[in-house]
Amino acid sequence: MNEYSIIIRPIVTEQGMHLANTKNAYSFEVRRNANKMQIRDAVEKLYNVKVLDVRTANVKGKLRRRGRSFGRMASWKKAVVALHKDNHIDLF
C-alpha cells in the first residue's frame, strides 16, 4: 500500500475542527487494514508534518431502512492524528 491508498479522506466536522484548533489533532478515514505506523508515515509524507500520536477506532456501519427492507452501511476505520505544535494542516 502506498500513502495515497491508506488515507481515504479527511473528516471535516464541528468536533473535528474543535480538536484541530485546541489539540492540533486531525481526523481521517483510513483503510480498514492499515495500522498506526502506516497511518503515521502516510500523513507525514502527504502533508509534510511531524506526527506525535495516532489513535484509531473501528466505526460500525449504521442500520438503514428503505421501505420494508433493512440494510447496513459499510463499516469504516477512523484515525485521529495529533501533530507537533509547530505543524498544522490546511483542510480548506
Beta strands, then each sheet from edge to edge (+ up, - down):
strand 1: 7-10
strand 2: 25-30
strand 3: 51-59
strand 4: 63-66
strand 5: 69-72
strand 6: 76-83
sheet 1: 1+ 2- 6+ 3-
sheet 2: 4+ 5-
end
